[in-house]
């Protein structure tokens, strides 16, 4: 909590601190507390896996295998999440405050409102899913109902909430980067309106702020590596397995559909905000390039926009900004495999719909 001058920053830091008190075992300085958390985590997952594996010995089917594999996928996600959060626990707070420091009070208020909305959505989703799972297991399980309930609660306290809040943390980092680009874009657009008062020093400051945001973006990519790749891969596998269960088992259709929809919505939200980071970075590069071109060539905004001729840009910084207009490598990087853009969203949805069609045809 290094930069807490304004009320919005104080509220944001306080909320995250209270949230992480829940699994403070994970972020705690004390090794014994972390060991307790990991022990409960492993035992809860092992018990859940055993409970789902028991029906396989009696009756091997696609449904029982999909149930078991879906648990294992979520377990792997939670393990990666645990390791990354433990290893980089100090960096999360540091970069959060760095991004807040770079925007003005108006955008900090927007950041606080965005965080409240994300938290409300998360808790409503988690509570509804938790109650549904408890009702389902208590109502339809004939053996060890109370033990099942204990395992479910332990899983929720160590895995699901950990994963979901960490995903919201990533989304919130995307929101802060977007607000940083929007704040800088507003400054540049205002400078274009009052072009006569623009100085080289102001222009250099805008360029420097742009590269500083890109540096913070690289820091966020490193911060969530390989966590983001584990989320996307695990969620896609989980969704595919859940769809297979829902299509082949009418008794579990409503229960599985609720979980699948929740996972799918959260994944699409991750894709959406990550794609907006790429969009805002390119848009900001455009307005700064235009302003730089105006200043270097002594053109007024009206002359530049009305002219059809191309003005050659010789300044090195101009070339760098023009390069950013065509780069697809500016954005949220998924462990070096691809940059999330709007096209990624369409690719994901198209692939998922193709899979659903194949499932229906082969049923």
C-alpha positions as a LaTeX table, in Angstrom:
\begin{tabular}{lrrr}
\hline
Residue & $x$ (\AA) & $y$ (\AA) & $z$ (\AA) \\
\hline
Unk1 & 0.00 & 0.00 & 0.00 \\
Unk2 & 2.54 & 2.53 & $-1.17$ \\
Unk3 & 0.31 & 4.99 & $-3.01$ \\
Unk4 & $-2.76$ & 5.62 & $-0.91$ \\
Unk5 & $-3.20$ & 9.40 & $-1.29$ \\
Unk6 & $-6.80$ & 9.29 & $-2.48$ \\
Unk7 & $-9.89$ & 7.59 & $-1.09$ \\
Unk8 & $-10.51$ & 5.32 & $-4.10$ \\
Unk9 & $-7.03$ & 3.80 & $-3.86$ \\
Unk10 & $-7.49$ & 3.22 & $-0.13$ \\
Unk11 & $-10.81$ & 1.44 & $-0.73$ \\
Unk12 & $-9.40$ & $-0.74$ & $-3.51$ \\
Unk13 & $-6.40$ & $-1.83$ & $-1.43$ \\
Unk14 & $-8.59$ & $-2.44$ & 1.62 \\
Unk15 & $-11.01$ & $-4.64$ & $-0.30$ \\
Unk16 & $-8.25$ & $-6.79$ & $-1.77$ \\
Unk17 & $-6.60$ & $-7.09$ & 1.66 \\
Unk18 & $-9.87$ & $-8.32$ & 3.19 \\
Unk19 & $-10.41$ & $-10.78$ & 0.34 \\
Unk20 & $-6.96$ & $-12.26$ & 0.76 \\
Unk21 & $-7.48$ & $-12.64$ & 4.51 \\
Unk22 & $-9.80$ & $-15.52$ & 3.52 \\
Unk23 & $-6.94$ & $-17.51$ & 2.07 \\
Unk24 & $-4.30$ & $-15.66$ & 4.01 \\
Unk25 & $-2.77$ & $-19.09$ & 4.63 \\
Unk26 & $-1.73$ & $-18.94$ & 1.01 \\
Unk27 & $-0.15$ & $-15.49$ & 1.14 \\
Unk28 & 1.04 & $-15.68$ & 4.72 \\
Unk29 & 4.68 & $-15.24$ & 5.72 \\
Unk30 & 4.41 & $-18.29$ & 7.97 \\
Unk31 & 5.41 & $-21.50$ & 6.24 \\
Unk32 & 3.34 & $-23.62$ & 8.64 \\
Unk33 & 0.13 & $-21.77$ & 7.68 \\
Unk34 & 0.86 & $-22.32$ & 4.02 \\
Unk35 & 1.54 & $-26.00$ & 4.72 \\
Unk36 & $-1.85$ & $-26.33$ & 6.46 \\
Unk37 & $-3.58$ & $-24.75$ & 3.47 \\
Unk38 & $-1.82$ & $-27.04$ & 0.98 \\
Unk39 & $-2.55$ & $-30.13$ & 3.13 \\
Unk40 & $-6.28$ & $-29.35$ & 3.29 \\
Unk41 & $-6.18$ & $-28.59$ & $-0.43$ \\
Unk42 & $-4.62$ & $-31.97$ & $-1.32$ \\
Unk43 & $-6.79$ & $-34.02$ & 1.05 \\
Unk44 & $-10.03$ & $-32.38$ & $-0.14$ \\
Unk45 & $-9.15$ & $-32.99$ & $-3.78$ \\
Unk46 & $-8.03$ & $-36.55$ & $-3.12$ \\
Unk47 & $-11.27$ & $-37.33$ & $-1.26$ \\
Unk48 & $-13.36$ & $-35.80$ & $-4.04$ \\
Unk49 & $-11.43$ & $-37.76$ & $-6.68$ \\
Unk50 & $-11.91$ & $-41.02$ & $-4.75$ \\
Unk51 & $-15.66$ & $-40.40$ & $-4.37$ \\
Unk52 & $-15.96$ & $-39.85$ & $-8.10$ \\
Unk53 & $-13.75$ & $-42.84$ & $-8.93$ \\
Unk54 & $-15.79$ & $-45.32$ & $-6.85$ \\
Unk55 & $-18.66$ & $-45.53$ & $-9.41$ \\
Unk56 & $-16.10$ & $-46.32$ & $-12.13$ \\
Unk57 & $-15.26$ & $-49.66$ & $-10.50$ \\
Unk58 & $-18.94$ & $-50.62$ & $-10.49$ \\
Unk59 & $-19.88$ & $-49.27$ & $-13.88$ \\
Unk60 & $-17.38$ & $-47.81$ & $-16.33$ \\
Unk61 & $-19.10$ & $-45.23$ & $-18.49$ \\
Unk62 & $-18.42$ & $-42.00$ & $-20.33$ \\
Unk63 & $-20.28$ & $-40.03$ & $-17.66$ \\
Unk64 & $-18.22$ & $-41.33$ & $-14.72$ \\
Unk65 & $-14.95$ & $-40.85$ & $-16.60$ \\
Unk66 & $-15.87$ & $-37.29$ & $-17.58$ \\
Unk67 & $-16.80$ & $-36.53$ & $-13.97$ \\
Unk68 & $-13.42$ & $-37.78$ & $-12.75$ \\
Unk69 & $-11.41$ & $-35.97$ & $-15.41$ \\
Unk70 & $-13.28$ & $-32.70$ & $-14.79$ \\
Unk71 & $-12.28$ & $-32.87$ & $-11.11$ \\
Unk72 & $-8.66$ & $-33.57$ & $-12.06$ \\
Unk73 & $-8.62$ & $-30.62$ & $-14.47$ \\
Unk74 & $-9.90$ & $-28.26$ & $-11.80$ \\
Unk75 & $-7.39$ & $-29.70$ & $-9.35$ \\
Unk76 & $-4.51$ & $-28.92$ & $-11.73$ \\
Unk77 & $-5.83$ & $-25.39$ & $-12.16$ \\
Unk78 & $-5.97$ & $-24.89$ & $-8.41$ \\
Unk79 & $-2.44$ & $-26.25$ & $-7.92$ \\
Unk80 & $-1.00$ & $-23.88$ & $-10.52$ \\
Unk81 & $-2.98$ & $-21.02$ & $-8.96$ \\
Unk82 & $-1.63$ & $-21.88$ & $-5.51$ \\
Unk83 & 1.99 & $-21.96$ & $-6.66$ \\
Unk84 & 1.78 & $-18.73$ & $-8.69$ \\
Unk85 & $-0.02$ & $-16.75$ & $-5.98$ \\
Unk86 & 2.41 & $-17.95$ & $-3.34$ \\
Unk87 & 5.48 & $-17.19$ & $-5.45$ \\
Unk88 & 4.33 & $-13.75$ & $-6.66$ \\
Unk89 & 2.25 & $-12.60$ & $-3.68$ \\
Unk90 & 4.20 & $-9.33$ & $-3.22$ \\
Unk91 & 4.13 & $-8.39$ & $-6.90$ \\
Unk92 & 0.33 & $-8.39$ & $-7.13$ \\
Unk93 & $-0.03$ & $-5.55$ & $-4.62$ \\
Unk94 & 2.92 & $-3.66$ & $-6.09$ \\
Unk95 & 1.70 & $-3.65$ & $-9.70$ \\
Unk96 & $-1.87$ & $-2.95$ & $-8.60$ \\
Unk97 & $-0.74$ & 0.26 & $-6.94$ \\
Unk98 & 1.59 & 1.12 & $-9.83$ \\
Unk99 & $-1.35$ & 1.02 & $-12.25$ \\
Unk100 & $-3.53$ & 3.06 & $-9.87$ \\
Unk101 & $-0.78$ & 5.66 & $-9.51$ \\
Unk102 & $-0.71$ & 6.33 & $-13.26$ \\
Unk103 & $-4.38$ & 7.44 & $-13.56$ \\
Unk104 & $-6.16$ & 10.52 & $-12.21$ \\
Unk105 & $-8.84$ & 10.66 & $-9.51$ \\
Unk106 & $-11.75$ & 10.40 & $-11.96$ \\
Unk107 & $-10.45$ & 7.13 & $-13.42$ \\
Unk108 & $-9.62$ & 5.82 & $-9.95$ \\
Unk109 & $-13.27$ & 6.25 & $-9.02$ \\
Unk110 & $-14.21$ & 4.29 & $-12.13$ \\
Unk111 & $-11.71$ & 1.62 & $-11.08$ \\
Unk112 & $-13.38$ & 1.35 & $-7.67$ \\
Unk113 & $-16.85$ & 1.05 & $-9.23$ \\
Unk114 & $-15.59$ & $-1.63$ & $-11.64$ \\
Unk115 & $-14.12$ & $-3.60$ & $-8.74$ \\
Unk116 & $-17.43$ & $-3.45$ & $-6.84$ \\
Unk117 & $-19.33$ & $-4.76$ & $-9.86$ \\
Unk118 & $-16.87$ & $-7.59$ & $-10.40$ \\
Unk119 & $-17.08$ & $-8.63$ & $-6.75$ \\
Unk120 & $-20.90$ & $-8.57$ & $-6.74$ \\
Unk121 & $-21.00$ & $-10.75$ & $-9.88$ \\
Unk122 & $-18.44$ & $-13.15$ & $-8.38$ \\
Unk123 & $-20.17$ & $-13.64$ & $-5.05$ \\
Unk124 & $-23.63$ & $-14.08$ & $-6.60$ \\
Unk125 & $-22.19$ & $-16.67$ & $-9.00$ \\
Unk126 & $-20.30$ & $-18.53$ & $-6.27$ \\
Unk127 & $-23.16$ & $-18.56$ & $-3.76$ \\
Unk128 & $-25.69$ & $-19.80$ & $-6.31$ \\
Unk129 & $-23.31$ & $-22.52$ & $-7.53$ \\
Unk130 & $-22.44$ & $-23.59$ & $-3.99$ \\
Unk131 & $-26.09$ & $-23.89$ & $-2.90$ \\
Unk132 & $-26.94$ & $-25.81$ & $-6.06$ \\
Unk133 & $-24.11$ & $-28.29$ & $-5.52$ \\
Unk134 & $-25.02$ & $-28.85$ & $-1.86$ \\
Unk135 & $-28.69$ & $-29.45$ & $-2.70$ \\
Unk136 & $-27.74$ & $-31.80$ & $-5.53$ \\
Unk137 & $-25.41$ & $-33.98$ & $-3.47$ \\
Unk138 & $-27.58$ & $-34.11$ & $-0.37$ \\
Unk139 & $-30.69$ & $-34.95$ & $-2.42$ \\
Unk140 & $-29.30$ & $-37.52$ & $-4.83$ \\
Unk141 & $-26.46$ & $-39.28$ & $-3.02$ \\
Unk142 & $-27.42$ & $-42.41$ & $-1.07$ \\
Unk143 & $-24.02$ & $-42.97$ & 0.57 \\
Unk144 & $-22.13$ & $-40.80$ & 3.04 \\
Unk145 & $-24.13$ & $-37.65$ & 2.40 \\
Unk146 & $-22.62$ & $-35.83$ & 5.34 \\
Unk147 & $-19.09$ & $-36.82$ & 4.31 \\
Unk148 & $-19.80$ & $-35.63$ & 0.78 \\
Unk149 & $-20.98$ & $-32.30$ & 2.17 \\
Unk150 & $-17.76$ & $-31.91$ & 4.14 \\
Unk151 & $-15.66$ & $-32.69$ & 1.07 \\
Unk152 & $-17.67$ & $-30.21$ & $-1.01$ \\
Unk153 & $-17.20$ & $-27.42$ & 1.55 \\
Unk154 & $-13.47$ & $-28.16$ & 1.83 \\
Unk155 & $-13.16$ & $-28.04$ & $-1.95$ \\
Unk156 & $-14.98$ & $-24.73$ & $-2.12$ \\
Unk157 & $-12.86$ & $-23.17$ & 0.61 \\
Unk158 & $-9.56$ & $-24.26$ & $-0.95$ \\
Unk159 & $-10.11$ & $-24.48$ & $-4.71$ \\
Unk160 & $-13.16$ & $-22.87$ & $-6.26$ \\
Unk161 & $-13.11$ & $-19.56$ & $-4.40$ \\
Unk162 & $-9.34$ & $-19.38$ & $-4.78$ \\
Unk163 & $-9.59$ & $-19.89$ & $-8.54$ \\
Unk164 & $-12.53$ & $-17.54$ & $-9.06$ \\
Unk165 & $-11.14$ & $-14.65$ & $-7.00$ \\
Unk166 & $-7.76$ & $-15.02$ & $-8.75$ \\
Unk167 & $-9.56$ & $-14.83$ & $-12.11$ \\
Unk168 & $-11.34$ & $-11.67$ & $-10.97$ \\
Unk169 & $-7.95$ & $-10.29$ & $-9.95$ \\
Unk170 & $-6.69$ & $-10.84$ & $-13.51$ \\
Unk171 & $-9.80$ & $-9.22$ & $-14.99$ \\
Unk172 & $-9.31$ & $-6.26$ & $-12.67$ \\
Unk173 & $-5.71$ & $-5.85$ & $-13.82$ \\
Unk174 & $-7.05$ & $-5.74$ & $-17.39$ \\
Unk175 & $-9.58$ & $-3.07$ & $-16.32$ \\
Unk176 & $-6.79$ & $-0.96$ & $-14.78$ \\
Unk177 & $-4.66$ & $-1.21$ & $-17.93$ \\
Unk178 & $-7.67$ & $-0.21$ & $-20.05$ \\
Unk179 & $-8.30$ & 2.79 & $-17.77$ \\
Unk180 & $-4.64$ & 3.77 & $-18.08$ \\
Unk181 & $-4.89$ & 3.79 & $-21.87$ \\
Unk182 & $-8.20$ & 5.71 & $-21.75$ \\
Unk183 & $-6.77$ & 8.29 & $-19.35$ \\
Unk184 & $-3.76$ & 8.86 & $-21.60$ \\
Unk185 & $-5.96$ & 8.97 & $-24.70$ \\
Unk186 & $-8.11$ & 11.69 & $-23.10$ \\
Unk187 & $-5.01$ & 13.78 & $-22.39$ \\
Unk188 & $-3.75$ & 13.39 & $-25.96$ \\
Unk189 & $-7.15$ & 14.25 & $-27.48$ \\
Unk190 & $-7.33$ & 17.38 & $-25.30$ \\
Unk191 & $-3.82$ & 18.30 & $-26.44$ \\
Unk192 & $-4.98$ & 17.95 & $-30.05$ \\
Unk193 & $-7.84$ & 20.36 & $-29.39$ \\
Unk194 & $-5.48$ & 22.89 & $-27.81$ \\
Unk195 & $-2.74$ & 22.23 & $-30.34$ \\
Unk196 & $-1.25$ & 25.73 & $-30.19$ \\
Unk197 & $-0.12$ & 25.20 & $-26.59$ \\
Unk198 & 1.50 & 21.82 & $-27.29$ \\
Unk199 & 5.24 & 21.68 & $-26.56$ \\
Unk200 & 7.83 & 19.04 & $-27.35$ \\
Unk201 & 8.17 & 18.34 & $-23.65$ \\
Unk202 & 4.43 & 17.58 & $-23.31$ \\
Unk203 & 4.56 & 15.38 & $-26.40$ \\
Unk204 & 7.54 & 13.49 & $-25.01$ \\
Unk205 & 5.66 & 12.99 & $-21.73$ \\
Unk206 & 2.71 & 11.45 & $-23.60$ \\
Unk207 & 5.04 & 9.13 & $-25.48$ \\
Unk208 & 6.83 & 8.22 & $-22.27$ \\
Unk209 & 3.50 & 7.47 & $-20.53$ \\
Unk210 & 2.49 & 5.24 & $-23.41$ \\
Unk211 & 5.65 & 3.15 & $-23.18$ \\
Unk212 & 5.32 & 3.08 & $-19.39$ \\
Unk213 & 1.84 & 1.55 & $-19.71$ \\
Unk214 & 3.23 & $-0.99$ & $-22.19$ \\
Unk215 & 5.91 & $-1.84$ & $-19.63$ \\
Unk216 & 3.23 & $-2.37$ & $-16.97$ \\
Unk217 & 1.36 & $-4.55$ & $-19.49$ \\
Unk218 & 4.46 & $-6.71$ & $-19.90$ \\
Unk219 & 4.71 & $-6.94$ & $-16.11$ \\
Unk220 & 1.09 & $-8.14$ & $-15.89$ \\
Unk221 & 1.75 & $-10.76$ & $-18.59$ \\
Unk222 & 4.70 & $-12.08$ & $-16.57$ \\
Unk223 & 2.66 & $-11.90$ & $-13.37$ \\
Unk224 & $-0.07$ & $-14.22$ & $-14.70$ \\
Unk225 & 2.25 & $-16.58$ & $-16.54$ \\
Unk226 & 1.51 & $-19.56$ & $-16.65$ \\
Unk227 & $-1.71$ & $-19.03$ & $-14.68$ \\
Unk228 & $-3.70$ & $-17.59$ & $-17.59$ \\
Unk229 & $-2.75$ & $-20.49$ & $-19.87$ \\
Unk230 & $-3.79$ & $-22.98$ & $-17.16$ \\
Unk231 & $-7.15$ & $-21.22$ & $-16.74$ \\
Unk232 & $-7.95$ & $-21.13$ & $-20.45$ \\
Unk233 & $-6.82$ & $-24.69$ & $-21.13$ \\
Unk234 & $-8.48$ & $-26.11$ & $-18.02$ \\
Unk235 & $-11.75$ & $-24.24$ & $-18.53$ \\
Unk236 & $-12.03$ & $-25.32$ & $-22.16$ \\
Unk237 & $-11.42$ & $-28.97$ & $-21.21$ \\
Unk238 & $-13.89$ & $-28.66$ & $-18.32$ \\
Unk239 & $-16.55$ & $-27.12$ & $-20.59$ \\
Unk240 & $-16.10$ & $-29.87$ & $-23.19$ \\
Unk241 & $-16.37$ & $-32.63$ & $-20.57$ \\
Unk242 & $-19.40$ & $-30.97$ & $-18.98$ \\
Unk243 & $-21.15$ & $-30.66$ & $-22.33$ \\
Unk244 & $-20.55$ & $-34.35$ & $-22.95$ \\
Unk245 & $-22.10$ & $-35.18$ & $-19.56$ \\
Unk246 & $-25.07$ & $-32.84$ & $-20.09$ \\
Unk247 & $-25.88$ & $-34.29$ & $-23.52$ \\
Unk248 & $-25.56$ & $-37.92$ & $-22.43$ \\
Unk249 & $-27.17$ & $-37.70$ & $-18.97$ \\
Unk250 & $-30.59$ & $-36.12$ & $-18.59$ \\
Unk251 & $-30.51$ & $-36.54$ & $-14.78$ \\
Unk252 & $-27.43$ & $-34.31$ & $-14.46$ \\
Unk253 & $-28.36$ & $-31.87$ & $-17.23$ \\
Unk254 & $-29.54$ & $-28.98$ & $-15.05$ \\
Unk255 & $-26.72$ & $-29.33$ & $-12.51$ \\
Unk256 & $-23.95$ & $-29.59$ & $-15.10$ \\
Unk257 & $-25.43$ & $-26.80$ & $-17.22$ \\
Unk258 & $-25.27$ & $-24.34$ & $-14.32$ \\
Unk259 & $-21.57$ & $-25.02$ & $-13.77$ \\
Unk260 & $-20.80$ & $-24.99$ & $-17.49$ \\
Unk261 & $-22.56$ & $-21.68$ & $-18.03$ \\
Unk262 & $-20.77$ & $-20.11$ & $-15.06$ \\
Unk263 & $-17.36$ & $-21.29$ & $-16.27$ \\
Unk264 & $-18.12$ & $-20.22$ & $-19.83$ \\
Unk265 & $-19.29$ & $-16.74$ & $-18.78$ \\
Unk266 & $-16.19$ & $-16.13$ & $-16.65$ \\
Unk267 & $-13.94$ & $-17.33$ & $-19.47$ \\
Unk268 & $-15.68$ & $-15.05$ & $-21.99$ \\
Unk269 & $-15.30$ & $-12.12$ & $-19.57$ \\
Unk270 & $-11.57$ & $-12.86$ & $-19.37$ \\
Unk271 & $-11.38$ & $-12.94$ & $-23.17$ \\
Unk272 & $-13.43$ & $-9.75$ & $-23.49$ \\
Unk273 & $-11.36$ & $-7.59$ & $-21.16$ \\
Unk274 & $-8.08$ & $-9.02$ & $-22.46$ \\
Unk275 & $-9.17$ & $-8.20$ & $-26.02$ \\
Unk276 & $-10.07$ & $-4.64$ & $-24.94$ \\
Unk277 & $-6.50$ & $-4.17$ & $-23.72$ \\
Unk278 & $-5.25$ & $-4.86$ & $-27.25$ \\
Unk279 & $-7.93$ & $-2.58$ & $-28.71$ \\
Unk280 & $-7.17$ & 0.34 & $-26.36$ \\
Unk281 & $-3.40$ & 0.01 & $-26.88$ \\
Unk282 & $-3.79$ & 0.30 & $-30.64$ \\
Unk283 & $-6.26$ & 3.21 & $-30.36$ \\
Unk284 & $-3.92$ & 5.10 & $-28.03$ \\
Unk285 & $-1.00$ & 4.52 & $-30.40$ \\
Unk286 & $-3.10$ & 6.03 & $-33.21$ \\
Unk287 & $-3.92$ & 9.28 & $-31.42$ \\
Unk288 & $-0.34$ & 9.76 & $-30.18$ \\
Unk289 & 1.04 & 9.10 & $-33.67$ \\
Unk290 & $-1.34$ & 11.70 & $-35.13$ \\
Unk291 & $-0.38$ & 14.25 & $-32.48$ \\
Unk292 & 3.33 & 13.53 & $-32.96$ \\
Unk293 & 2.96 & 13.93 & $-36.73$ \\
Unk294 & 1.20 & 17.27 & $-36.25$ \\
Unk295 & 3.87 & 18.58 & $-33.93$ \\
Unk296 & 6.89 & 17.39 & $-35.94$ \\
Unk297 & 5.59 & 18.70 & $-39.26$ \\
Unk298 & 4.03 & 21.91 & $-37.89$ \\
Unk299 & 0.55 & 21.10 & $-39.22$ \\
Unk300 & $-2.69$ & 22.11 & $-37.58$ \\
Unk301 & $-5.23$ & 19.32 & $-36.92$ \\
Unk302 & $-7.61$ & 20.70 & $-39.59$ \\
Unk303 & $-4.90$ & 20.75 & $-42.28$ \\
Unk304 & $-3.81$ & 17.24 & $-41.50$ \\
Unk305 & $-7.27$ & 15.69 & $-41.47$ \\
Unk306 & $-8.37$ & 17.48 & $-44.65$ \\
Unk307 & $-5.23$ & 16.69 & $-46.63$ \\
Unk308 & $-5.10$ & 13.54 & $-48.72$ \\
Unk309 & $-1.32$ & 13.58 & $-49.14$ \\
Unk310 & 0.92 & 11.43 & $-46.96$ \\
Unk311 & 3.36 & 13.28 & $-44.73$ \\
Unk312 & 6.59 & 11.36 & $-44.29$ \\
Unk313 & 7.57 & 10.89 & $-40.68$ \\
Unk314 & 11.31 & 10.95 & $-40.06$ \\
Unk315 & 11.36 & 11.11 & $-36.31$ \\
Unk316 & 12.42 & 7.84 & $-34.67$ \\
Unk317 & 9.64 & 7.97 & $-32.08$ \\
Unk318 & 7.11 & 8.46 & $-34.86$ \\
Unk319 & 8.30 & 5.28 & $-36.50$ \\
Unk320 & 8.04 & 3.45 & $-33.23$ \\
Unk321 & 4.44 & 4.56 & $-32.75$ \\
Unk322 & 3.52 & 3.66 & $-36.33$ \\
Unk323 & 5.02 & 0.24 & $-35.68$ \\
Unk324 & 2.66 & $-0.19$ & $-32.76$ \\
Unk325 & $-0.29$ & 0.42 & $-35.09$ \\
Unk326 & 0.41 & $-2.79$ & $-36.99$ \\
Unk327 & 1.73 & $-4.95$ & $-34.16$ \\
Unk328 & $-0.51$ & $-7.74$ & $-32.97$ \\
Unk329 & 1.92 & $-8.51$ & $-30.14$ \\
Unk330 & 0.65 & $-5.69$ & $-27.90$ \\
Unk331 & $-1.86$ & $-7.09$ & $-25.45$ \\
Unk332 & $-2.47$ & $-9.93$ & $-23.03$ \\
Unk333 & $-0.03$ & $-12.72$ & $-23.86$ \\
Unk334 & $-1.03$ & $-16.31$ & $-23.07$ \\
Unk335 & 2.39 & $-17.77$ & $-22.18$ \\
Unk336 & 3.78 & $-16.82$ & $-25.58$ \\
Unk337 & 1.23 & $-18.88$ & $-27.53$ \\
Unk338 & $-1.07$ & $-16.09$ & $-28.71$ \\
Unk339 & $-2.28$ & $-12.57$ & $-27.95$ \\
Unk340 & $-5.94$ & $-12.32$ & $-26.96$ \\
Unk341 & $-7.87$ & $-10.17$ & $-29.44$ \\
Unk342 & $-11.48$ & $-9.92$ & $-30.58$ \\
Unk343 & $-10.66$ & $-12.55$ & $-33.18$ \\
Unk344 & $-9.70$ & $-14.93$ & $-30.36$ \\
Unk345 & $-13.22$ & $-14.63$ & $-28.95$ \\
Unk346 & $-14.81$ & $-15.52$ & $-32.28$ \\
Unk347 & $-12.38$ & $-18.43$ & $-32.74$ \\
Unk348 & $-13.21$ & $-19.80$ & $-29.30$ \\
Unk349 & $-16.98$ & $-19.51$ & $-29.77$ \\
Unk350 & $-16.81$ & $-21.02$ & $-33.26$ \\
Unk351 & $-14.74$ & $-23.99$ & $-32.04$ \\
Unk352 & $-17.10$ & $-24.58$ & $-29.12$ \\
Unk353 & $-20.18$ & $-24.51$ & $-31.36$ \\
Unk354 & $-18.50$ & $-26.97$ & $-33.74$ \\
Unk355 & $-17.82$ & $-29.30$ & $-30.80$ \\
Unk356 & $-21.46$ & $-29.10$ & $-29.67$ \\
Unk357 & $-22.68$ & $-29.96$ & $-33.19$ \\
Unk358 & $-20.34$ & $-32.97$ & $-33.30$ \\
Unk359 & $-21.60$ & $-34.14$ & $-29.91$ \\
Unk360 & $-25.21$ & $-33.93$ & $-31.04$ \\
Unk361 & $-24.48$ & $-35.77$ & $-34.27$ \\
Unk362 & $-22.61$ & $-38.60$ & $-32.54$ \\
Unk363 & $-25.06$ & $-39.00$ & $-29.64$ \\
\hline
\end{tabular}
